[in-house]
């Protein structure tokens, strides 16, 4: 793994919680923080994607109730 060392500042109470969680999961502090950042970045990407898809759907006139029907139609088309 290509890694770089970074320094960051955390309030003592947050660092204590990180250390507690890391100990409970038998992980290092670094492993725990890396995983937390991966999840955060992933959620942000997912949030941006869903926002874009909602905007596209609204522009196309799709409604939430259309989703299941469109999925079934797409799958049926692919299967044939």
Order of alpha helices (4+ residues) and beta strands (2+ residues): alpha-alpha-alpha
